[in-house]
Amino acid sequence: MAPIYSLVVPIFNEEAVLPVLLHRLDDLLGRLDGPAEVIFVDDGSRDAGPIVLEGKARADSRYRFVKLSRNFGHQIAITTGMEHASGDAVVVMDADLQDPPEVVLEMIAKWKEGYEVVYAQRLSREGESRFKRLTAEVFYRLLGCLSDVEIPRDVGDFRLVDRKALDCFLTMPERDRFVRGMFAWIGFRQAVVQFHRPARAAGETKYSLTKMVRLAANGVVSFSDAPLRLALWAGSAISTLAILYGLWVIGLWAMNANLARGWSSIILVTTLLGGANMLMTGVLGVYIGRIHTEVKRRPLYVVDRAVGFDAVAEAAPIRKPAPAVEARRA
């Protein structure tokens, strides 16, 4: 029987949390009102987690396992799972249990009311440092001011997506992905389910400061041209100040003012204009670099092997993802 619900769970070095995660997912699947599947996407883990999950997929027909050939990143792993999902409602959740599986039942209730996208909004963030909470608050406020679309605050990738909205999402092949912004962009009827986010059940966070900064940059650059406009206005302002300064110097010479002869003012202006030029060039370079990446049209990911999909192939053939490469299917 074709699944009604698909749960997509990206995995990266989460061996420690898997026993608890699998137990809670088994409990959730037993409480759902229709057939479901769980799709684990291993994003290049280096621990024993993939062995455990592949064994689970071979032993339990409700579970699927996709192993990527290397680490492609969290947003790509999410996309991989959604492209392999065959359910009418697809739920994305993290493996660390900070996205409680029980909240999925509330999402399904909203979905049955007719909403195409149901996202989970955090009311609290237990176990996170003050620095992380502060930077998250600053990021969401900044993104809200700069983005061309309204992206909900305090919302991660934990959400339920109807098949209609998912098919629309899968037509967006950009490589520098900001999934939560992409779902905000596609529109449709969207609802919110609020929850208190618990601390990690085990292990450590895999989102380093560098990865968080990269994700934030993707969000700003992908959904706003504000950096380009900022570069334009900053360049214009600096150029205007340079012209006014030049006119002021000419006026002093015309009045035979006793000006200090030296290079300090020249060096100051030259350095200021040179730095501004480099700043503007760098901003343009970010956008041009993204254009260069997109026109190469490389696949988003490469699948090493996939386990557990044959059981549903006849009932609900897997939609073949256009921008992906699969090595083999087990």
N, C-alpha and C positions, 0 to 999 in steps of 0.2 A: 504494500500500500504506500502510495506517495505521501511523504510527510507534509503536514500542514505548517509545522514550525521548524525552523532551522536556527540552531544556536551556533554562532561563530566565535571561537575562542583562540586568539593568537597566543603562541607559547614561545618564550625565550628563556631558557635556563630556569625553569620553575619546578624542578624535581621535588623540592621540599614541600610544596603545597599540593601536589597532585593527589595524594590519598584523600585529603579532606575535600578537595575540589570534585573528584569523581564521586564521592559519597553524596555530596550535596546536589550534583547534577543528576544522579540516579533518582534521588528523592524528588527533584523538580520534574523530571520526565514522568514519574508516576502520578503526579498531580495535574498534568496537562490534560485537556479535554479532547486531544486528538493525537495522531502519530507525529513523532518529532525525530529530528536528527541533531547530533552534536558534531560539529566539524572543528577539529583541532588543526591549527596551522602552525607547524614548527618553523620558526624563523631563524634557522641555523643554530640551534641549541648545541652546547658542548657538554651537557651532562647526560644522565641516563633517562631523562624525561621522554625523549622520542621513543625509546624502547618500550617504556610503560604504555604510552599512548597507542603505539602501533599494535601492541598486544591486545589492548582494550578494543580497538577497532576490529580486530580479527575475531575476538570472542563475543562481541555484542553488536548485533546488526544495527543498533541505533546510533552507533558511533562511527565517525569517519576520521581519517588522518591524512593530512597533506604535508609532506616534507619539502621545504624549499631547498635549493641547492646551496644556498648561503644565506647570510643575514641581509635581507633587503630593507628592513625597517618596519616599525609597527604599523604605519599607515598602509604600506604595501601588503603586509600580512592580512590586515583587515579586508582589503580589497580582494585578495586571493580567496579568502573564505566565502565572501559574499558572491563571488563569481561561481563558486562550486556549490552554492546552496540551491536547493530545489523546492523549499517550502514557500508557502504563500506569505508568511510573516517571518522575517529574518531578524534575529536579535544578535547584536554585537556586544560582547562583554569581555573584560580582562580576566586572566586566570588567577590573579592574586587574591580573589574574593573580596576586594574592595568594591567590586560591583556585585552586590548580593544576588544570587540566583533567584531568591524568593521575590524580588522586585519585578521579575519577568511576568509574574501572574497579574500584577497591577497594569503593566504595559499591555498585556493581551486584552484586559478588560477595556482599556481605552481604544485599542485597535478595533474591537468589536463594535464600538460606538461609531466607527466610520473614519477614524483618523488614519492617515497614511504614514505618518512619522510620529513616534512617541519617544521622547528623549527623557533621560533621567537627570534631574538637577540636584546637585549636592547642597544640603542644608548645613552640613558640617563636614570637616575633614580630619578625622581622628588619626593620630599617629604621625602627622606631618609637622615639620618644623615651622617656626614662625616665619623664617625666611621664605620657605616655599609657599606658604599661604599668602604672604605679602606680594611676592612676585606674581603669583597667579591672579591676585586681585588687580594689580597694576596692568597685567597683560590683558585681561578681559575688558577693563575700562578703556585701555588704549585701542584695542581692536574694535570696541563698540563705537569709538569716535572716528576711526579711520575707515572702517569697512564700508563697502557699498551696499552690503546686505546686512540685515539684523541677525547677528549670531548670539544665541542665548548665553548669558553669563553663567559661570560655575557648571558648565555642561561639558562632559568629556565625550568619549565615543560610545558610551553605554546607551543604546537606543534600540527600538524596534522599528523595522522598516517594512512597509507593505510591498508586495511584488511590483506593483505599478511604479512606486517611487524608486525601488531598487533598479528596475530596468532602465529608468531614466539616469540614475547615478552611474550605471555601468557603461553608458555612452560617453562618459567623460574620461578620456585616457591620459590626462596630464600626469607627469611623473612626480613633480613636487606637490604631493597631495596633502591637503588639510581636510580630512574627511568630514569633521563637524561643520566646517564652513561650506563644503560642497552640498551637504544635505540641507543647510539653511538656504542655499542659493536656489535649489530646485523647487522650493515652495511646497505646494500641496497643503492639506490640512495637517497641522502639527499640534500635538498636545504634550503636556509636561507631567511627569511623575516625580515627586520629590522624595528624597531619602537621605538618611544620615550615613555618610560614608565611613565604614569601619577601618581600622588599621589593617595592614597586611596580615594574612593568616600565618605566613612563614616566608623566609627568604628576605631578599633586599630588593628595593626598587631598581628597575633596569633603565629608568629614565634619568640619565645624568644631567647635570646643568647644561652641558654642551648640546645634548639632544633636545632639551626643553627650549633652549635658545633657537635652535634650528627649526623646531616646530613653530615657534612664535614667529620667526621670520617668514616661514612659508605662509602662515596665516595672513600676515600683513601684506606681503608682496602679491600673494595670489588673489586677494580680494579687495585690493585698494591700489590706486595709482597715487596715493598721497606722498610716498617718497619722491616720485618724479616731480610732483607739483611743489614739494618742499624744496627740491633742488633748484627748480626754476625760480621760485621767489627768493631763495637765499642768494642765488647767483645775481639776480636783478638787484637786490638790496646792496650787496657788496660792490657791485659795479657802480651803482648810484653814489655810494659813499666815496668811492675812489675818484669819481668825476668831481664831486663837491670839494674834496680835498685838493684836487688839482686846481680848481678855480680859486680856492682860498690862497694857495701858494702864488698863483699868478697875480692875484690882487695885492698881496704883500710886496711882491717885486715891483709892481706898478707904483706903489706908494714909497718905494725906496726904503723899505723896512730893512733893518739890520738882521738878516737871516743867518743862522749858523750854517756854515758850510760843512757838510758831512754826509755820510752815507746811511746814517741810521734811519732816516725817514724813507729813503729809497728801499732799503732792505726790508723795513716793516711792511711797506705797501706790496713789494714784490712777493714776500713770503705769504702775506694775507691772500693775495690774488692767486698765487700758486696753490696754496692749500685749498682754496675754494674750488679751483679748477679740478684738482684731484678728487675732491669730494663729489662733485657733480659727475665726473667721469666714472667714479666707482659705482654710483647709484645706477647710471645708465648701463654699466657693465653687468650688474646683477640681472637686469631685465634681458639684456642681450644674451647673457649666458644661459638663461632659461629658454630663450628662443632657440638657441643652438642645441640644447638638450632635447627639446621637443621635436625638432625637425629631423633628428636622427631616427626617430620612431623605433627605438629598441623596445623589446617586450618589457613589461613592468616587472616580471619575475620569471623564474625558471623552476618548474616542479621536478624534484628528484624522483618522487614516487607518491602515489595516492592509494590509500587502502580503505575499503569498505563501501565504495560507490557502486559496485556491480549489483548489489542487492536492490537498488532502486532504479537501475538504468532502464529497465523496461517500463516500469510504472511512471517514471518521471525522468526522461532523459536529461542529463546534465547539460545546461546551456554552455556551449563551448565559448570560453572567453577569447575574444579576438586578440587582445594585446598580450597573450601569455604563451609560454612555451612549456609543454609537458614532456618529460623525458620518457616515463613509462608509468603504467597504471597497474597496481597489484590487486 
